[in-house]
């Protein structure tokens, strides 16, 4: 169990530490993190999700119960966090949207995958793929639409203007690589069209850099930032580290899922917030300080919650 947690956490800590040292030693400036964030969100992460979707057998992707359970846990947490941001903390729409993304976007690929694989074997990767497809096809487009709407004003000027804003926002979301590339990969998988080896190698070399680049950028972001615990961060931790796995458990029980898939879904919900959420916050210049503090605190807390769940399920 100790090695399982260490394998999941040590690479995260090393990459973040290198980014922090780059800022501390003046090798890079704090502002350079914006460039890295753009690279992750626009190139590396979309290609990583595309390769994962295109190279997975369709019968492994099409599991209705698992997809519904993960959607309920992920998007349920998203809606709760969005309402908390708007109604409790009185944030504007863009800030509330970034808070919702921070609370509902778990680090399935870079934290969850090694833990799930070590505990459950190769089947653990299936949840990572399905979960990433849900975030790519549902969560991220909604986030992009809400951010674009917040920049164009509300629907208060009339329904006609509101639909124009929504339509242009949906088109902008559809044109975003992190949305259309995973969907394209899913279509290739469902159509049984294999990726040619040269194409696979070309996109995979970019996709594999997503983990290191995002963690390095987060470490660089943290240099010069004061780590803080406030009401926003505490509410984010409650939603991400406790509410989400509870929703996963409730969804699995309601759907009558088997024991092992239920345990996999709960651990998926318990992993910490993804660094990509901080990249989105930095890219949109909203909620950056609370996002980075939430990721740090969520990662530390995630060590104990994930270890506790593994011990509980092993018993």
CORBEL-V681420 format. One record per residue. RES is the residue in three letters. NEAR is the number of other C-alpha atoms within 10 Angstrom. Layout:
BEGIN
res=RES near=NEAR
res=RES near=NEAR
END
This chain:
BEGIN
res=UNK near=14
res=UNK near=7
res=UNK near=10
res=UNK near=16
res=UNK near=19
res=UNK near=14
res=UNK near=15
res=UNK near=19
res=UNK near=20
res=UNK near=12
res=UNK near=16
res=UNK near=21
res=UNK near=14
res=UNK near=15
res=UNK near=21
res=UNK near=23
res=UNK near=19
res=UNK near=17
res=UNK near=26
res=UNK near=24
res=UNK near=17
res=UNK near=19
res=UNK near=22
res=UNK near=15
res=UNK near=9
res=UNK near=10
res=UNK near=10
res=UNK near=15
res=UNK near=14
res=UNK near=21
res=UNK near=11
res=UNK near=13
res=UNK near=25
res=UNK near=20
res=UNK near=13
res=UNK near=21
res=UNK near=29
res=UNK near=16
res=UNK near=18
res=UNK near=28
res=UNK near=21
res=UNK near=15
res=UNK near=19
res=UNK near=26
res=UNK near=24
res=UNK near=23
res=UNK near=28
res=UNK near=24
res=UNK near=25
res=UNK near=28
res=UNK near=23
res=UNK near=22
res=UNK near=26
res=UNK near=25
res=UNK near=17
res=UNK near=20
res=UNK near=13
res=UNK near=17
res=UNK near=9
res=UNK near=12
res=UNK near=19
res=UNK near=12
res=UNK near=12
res=UNK near=10
res=UNK near=16
res=UNK near=24
res=UNK near=16
res=UNK near=16
res=UNK near=24
res=UNK near=29
res=UNK near=22
res=UNK near=18
res=UNK near=25
res=UNK near=28
res=UNK near=21
res=UNK near=18
res=UNK near=26
res=UNK near=26
res=UNK near=16
res=UNK near=15
res=UNK near=27
res=UNK near=24
res=UNK near=18
res=UNK near=20
res=UNK near=24
res=UNK near=17
res=UNK near=12
res=UNK near=11
res=UNK near=12
res=UNK near=12
res=UNK near=17
res=UNK near=13
res=UNK near=20
res=UNK near=25
res=UNK near=22
res=UNK near=24
res=UNK near=29
res=UNK near=31
res=UNK near=32
res=UNK near=27
res=UNK near=31
res=UNK near=32
res=UNK near=34
res=UNK near=32
res=UNK near=26
res=UNK near=31
res=UNK near=24
res=UNK near=25
res=UNK near=19
res=UNK near=21
res=UNK near=25
res=UNK near=27
res=UNK near=22
res=UNK near=22
res=UNK near=28
res=UNK near=26
res=UNK near=16
res=UNK near=17
res=UNK near=17
res=UNK near=15
res=UNK near=11
res=UNK near=12
res=UNK near=15
res=UNK near=22
res=UNK near=22
res=UNK near=20
res=UNK near=24
res=UNK near=23
res=UNK near=20
res=UNK near=21
res=UNK near=25
res=UNK near=23
res=UNK near=25
res=UNK near=19
res=UNK near=25
res=UNK near=22
res=UNK near=18
res=UNK near=15
res=UNK near=21
res=UNK near=21
res=UNK near=23
res=UNK near=18
res=UNK near=20
res=UNK near=23
res=UNK near=21
res=UNK near=21
res=UNK near=19
res=UNK near=20
res=UNK near=21
res=UNK near=17
res=UNK near=11
res=UNK near=13
res=UNK near=13
res=UNK near=13
res=UNK near=16
res=UNK near=8
res=UNK near=9
res=UNK near=9
res=UNK near=10
res=UNK near=10
res=UNK near=14
res=UNK near=16
res=UNK near=12
res=UNK near=12
res=UNK near=20
res=UNK near=18
res=UNK near=14
res=UNK near=14
res=UNK near=21
res=UNK near=19
res=UNK near=12
res=UNK near=14
res=UNK near=21
res=UNK near=17
res=UNK near=13
res=UNK near=17
res=UNK near=19
res=UNK near=26
res=UNK near=24
res=UNK near=18
res=UNK near=25
res=UNK near=27
res=UNK near=19
res=UNK near=15
res=UNK near=24
res=UNK near=24
res=UNK near=15
res=UNK near=19
res=UNK near=21
res=UNK near=17
res=UNK near=11
res=UNK near=14
res=UNK near=12
res=UNK near=13
res=UNK near=15
res=UNK near=9
res=UNK near=8
res=UNK near=9
res=UNK near=10
res=UNK near=16
res=UNK near=13
res=UNK near=12
res=UNK near=17
res=UNK near=18
res=UNK near=13
res=UNK near=17
res=UNK near=21
res=UNK near=15
res=UNK near=17
res=UNK near=26
res=UNK near=23
res=UNK near=18
res=UNK near=22
res=UNK near=30
res=UNK near=30
res=UNK near=27
res=UNK near=28
res=UNK near=29
res=UNK near=27
res=UNK near=29
res=UNK near=27
res=UNK near=22
res=UNK near=18
res=UNK near=11
res=UNK near=13
res=UNK near=11
res=UNK near=15
res=UNK near=14
res=UNK near=12
res=UNK near=12
res=UNK near=11
res=UNK near=18
res=UNK near=23
res=UNK near=16
res=UNK near=16
res=UNK near=29
res=UNK near=23
res=UNK near=14
res=UNK near=23
res=UNK near=30
res=UNK near=24
res=UNK near=16
res=UNK near=21
res=UNK near=30
res=UNK near=25
res=UNK near=17
res=UNK near=23
res=UNK near=30
res=UNK near=23
res=UNK near=17
res=UNK near=23
res=UNK near=25
res=UNK near=14
res=UNK near=11
res=UNK near=15
res=UNK near=11
res=UNK near=17
res=UNK near=10
res=UNK near=11
res=UNK near=13
res=UNK near=17
res=UNK near=21
res=UNK near=22
res=UNK near=27
res=UNK near=27
res=UNK near=25
res=UNK near=25
res=UNK near=29
res=UNK near=32
res=UNK near=30
res=UNK near=29
res=UNK near=31
res=UNK near=31
res=UNK near=26
res=UNK near=28
res=UNK near=25
res=UNK near=28
res=UNK near=31
res=UNK near=28
res=UNK near=25
res=UNK near=24
res=UNK near=23
res=UNK near=17
res=UNK near=16
res=UNK near=14
res=UNK near=19
res=UNK near=20
res=UNK near=22
res=UNK near=19
res=UNK near=25
res=UNK near=27
res=UNK near=28
res=UNK near=22
res=UNK near=29
res=UNK near=27
res=UNK near=19
res=UNK near=20
res=UNK near=26
res=UNK near=24
res=UNK near=13
res=UNK near=16
res=UNK near=25
res=UNK near=17
res=UNK near=13
res=UNK near=20
res=UNK near=22
res=UNK near=18
res=UNK near=13
res=UNK near=15
res=UNK near=20
res=UNK near=11
res=UNK near=10
res=UNK near=14
res=UNK near=9
res=UNK near=6
END
